[in-house]
Amino acid sequence: MPEERPEVLMAAPLPDFLRQPMEAVYRVCELASSSANVRAIVPLGGTVLSKELLAGFPKLEIISVMGVGYDGVPIPWCKERGIRVTNTPDVLTDDVADIAVALVLMTSRRLIESNRFLHDGKWLSGAFPLAHALRGKVAGILGLGRIGKAIAQRLEAHGMKIAYHGRKPQNAPWNYFDNLKALAAESDFLIVACPGGPGTQKLVNADVLASLGSEGTLINIARGSVVDETALITALENGTIRTAGLDVFEDEPRVPAGLMKCERAVLLPHVGSATHETRRAMANLVLDNLAAHFAGRELITPV
């Protein structure tokens, strides 16, 4: 009698190019139709999996996250129970770094504003106001991981100076700051590229924004939880900082009215890795990790 196919839970809506190959190999279910026989869970990067939810699956062996961020997974709890966790790093590095650079360009050159200016017919009455160049400006990067390094390399090519802050200095050719406020004070653009989770919750707070200053811009392509959104709105309203470019928010897809009404801020609907090429590569990595696990092989990208 053939062995029963492992039951895999989709913890979030998955694209067809991941769901369909999974269905060809596994018994795929959603939460409402799942059973205690679930052996694997596939969430998206922003999916929150509570301990209480996971405890309902006593046969759970692996959580394969389609995303680089896994802050929604209780990692220590999983390790205690021998539940393996994987994610999809590297394959989305370039796309996310490109979005960070795009946000720097859009905020510095006021591209969204100028586009709206043209469409509103205002060019007929005069030229659009001057914006700001990038050359010579300092990009301070919070979190010099794979994505942080890719951002630094791109912005350096634009003539910007690079500085960074993290848990410790790295073998990198850029200035290291052991204090985030000091980095913010030195930066024209403070770029958030660190992981989410309890350790970085609201790390960019009112004091950091005050240090960034009235000529400064905040860019966030990491996790909305890293930035104190209430403090950011206040800083934008009071002119504490000049503007912000955000691809992530605290309570997605809900964006606070205070950010929505700030015409100088550039807001994107979490599209950092949203290309056909990258999402398919992420899906393939999820499938490869699941296949490796159930075949008893070494995982491709274990957390």
N, C-alpha and C positions, 0 to 999 in steps of 0.2 A: 504494500500500500504506500503510495507516495507521501512523503513528509508534508504536513500542512504548512502552507506559506505563512511566514511571520506576519503578525498584525502590526501595522504602522499607523500611528495617529497623526493626522494633519492638524497641528495646533493653530493654524491660521490658513486663510485662503492661499493656495499655492498656484503658481502659473501652470498652464497646461503642459509646458515643456518639462516640468518636474513631476507633476501629478501623474501624467499618462505613463511615463516610464516606470514610476513606482507601482502603478496599478498592474503593470505587466509582470511584476515580480512578487509583489507583496499583497496582502489583504489590507487595503487602505481604507481608513474610516475617518469620520469626523467625531468630535467630542460627543455629540448627541447619540451616535450609534456605536461608540466604542465599548469595549468590554475589558474585564480584568486580565485578558490575555495579551494586551498591548505590550510589545517588546521594544518598540522604537517610537520616538516622537520627533516630528519635523516641524519646528517653529521658524518664523522669520526672525530677523535680528532684533526687532523691537518687541517681540512677544514676551509677555510675563508669564512664567510658569511657577505657580505657588507650590510650596511644599505640600500643602493640603491636597492640591490637584494631583501631584505626582505620587503621593502616598496611595492613591486609589488604583495604582497600576503596579501590583506586587511583582509582576514579571518583567518590568521595565529594565532594559539593558543599556540603551543608548539614546542620547538626545543629539540629533544632528541639525545644527542651526544653519539656516540659509541666511548668512550674514556674518560680518566680521565681529560685531558686538554680541556678547552673550550675557549682558548684565541682567537680563530677565530670568536667567537660570540660576538656581541656588547651588552654586558650584560646591561649597564645602559639604552641603547635605548630600549631593550626588556622590561625592568622593567617599563619604562614609559608607554609602550603600553599594559602592562598586558600579555605579551607573556612569558610563563613559559619555563624554561630551565632546563634540567636534564643532568647528565653525568653518567659514570659508574666507580665510585671509588671502592676501596677495592678489587674487584675481580681480579685486575691485579697487586696488590701490590707485591706479592711474585715473580712473573715472572720477573717484572722489577728490583726488588732488586737483583735477581739472576744474571741478565745480568750485573748489576753494579759490583757485586763481580767478575764475570767472566772477565770483563774488567780490574779490578784491578790485578787479577792473570795473565792475558795475557800480560799486560804491564810490571808488575814487574818481571815475570819469562821469559819474551821474548818468549812466546810460539808460536806466529805466525812466528817470525823469525826463531826459532829453527825447526819448522815444514818445513819451506821453505828450510832451511839448509840441512835437511835430504833428502827431495825430490830432491834437486839439486845434490845429490851425494857427498856433501862436507864432510860428516862425515868420508868418507874413507880417507880423508887427515888430519884429526885431530878433536879434540873435539870442541864442540860449546862453545863460551865464557860464562863466569859466568854471572849469573843474580842477582837479589836482593830478599832477604827474606821479608816477611810481618811482622813477629813478632817484636814488639816494635816500628813499624812505626806509624805515626799519620795520621788518616783519618779525614780530615776536611769536614764536610757535609754542603753544602749550601742549607738550606731548610729542617727542621726536621719535615716534615709531615708524613703521613702514610708510604710512600715509604722510606723517609729518615731514619725513625726509624728502618724499616726492614733492610736497608743496614747496619746501625750501629750495630745492633744485630749480623748480619752475620759476619761482619768484626771483631767485638770484639772476636768472637769465633776463629778467625784466629790469635789472639794474638795482634791485633792492638789497639792503643789508639784512642779514639773518641773525637772529638771536633765539634762544630757546630756554625752556624750563621743563624739568622733569624730576624724577626721584633722584637721579644722579647724572653727572656729566657723561657724555658719550665720546667715542672716538670720531668726532665730527669737526669740520673746519669752522664752526660757528661759535659765537659767544654764548657761554652757559651762564644762566642766572639761577642761583639756588633759592630765590625768593620770587614768587609770582608777582607781587606788587612792584618789585623792582623791575622785572621784565616789562610789565605794563607801562611803567613810567618811561621806559626807554623806547617803547614801540609806537609807531604810527598806526600799525594794524596788529591787533592781538588776535591770533588765529587759534581756535580751540580744535585740537586734533587728538585729544587723549581719550581713553576708554571711559564709559559711564560706570555707574555702580555706586555703592555707598561711599567708597573712598574719594570720589570726586564730586559728590553731591553739592551743588551750589558753590563750587570752588571759585567760580568767577562771580564775586559778590559786589556789593556797593563800594567797598574799599578798593577793590581791584579796578573797577570802572572809574572811580575817582582818580586813581593813579594813571589810567590810560589818558584821561584828560579831554579837553574840549576839541582838540584837533585829531582825536583818535577814533578808530573804527574797530568794532568787534566783529569777527567772522567766526561762525560756528558751523562746522560740518561733522561734528562728532556725535554728541548726544545732548538733547535739550536739558537734561537733568544737571549738566555741568554748570549751567548758567542760572543764576537767580533771576528768573524772568521778571518778577516784580521790580527788582532793583534795576534791571535793564530798561524797563519801560520808564521808570522814574528818571533814569539817566538820560534817556532820549528826550523826554519832555522838558527836562530842565537844562538841556544843553551841556550836561556833564561830559558826554561824548558826542562826537559829530554824527555818527550814524552806525548802522549795523547791517551785516549781510548774514542771513540765517537760512540754513537748509534743514534745521532740526528744531523741535520745540518740546516743551515739557509734557504736554498732553495732546499729542498728535491724534487725529488731524485737527483738533480744536486749537485755534490761534487766538490769543487775547486781542480784544478790541484795541488796546493801547498800542500794540504792534501794527495792527492792520491800518490804523489811521495815520501812522508815521510815514509820510510820503517819501522821506529821505532813506528809509530802510528798504532793503531788498530782501524779499521773503520768497523762498522756494518750497515746494511741497515734498521735501525729503527725496530729492532726485539724484543724490550723490552717485549711486551705483546704477541708476536707471537707464541702462542702454541694453539693447538686445544682446550684444556680445557678452557683456559682463554678467547679466542675469543668467544667461545660459551656462556660462562658465561656473557660476555659483551653484546652479542646479546640478551640473555634472559632478561637482565636488561633493555635494550632499549624497548623490547616488553612489559615488566611489567610496565614501566613508561607510555608508550602510552596507555595501557589498563586501568591503573588507572586514567589517565587524562580523557579519553572519557567516563569512567563510573562515573565520578564525585567523585572519591576517592582521598585520600591523595597520593601525589607522593612518590615514593620509595626513590629516591635520587635527590631531587631538588638542584639546584645550589643556 
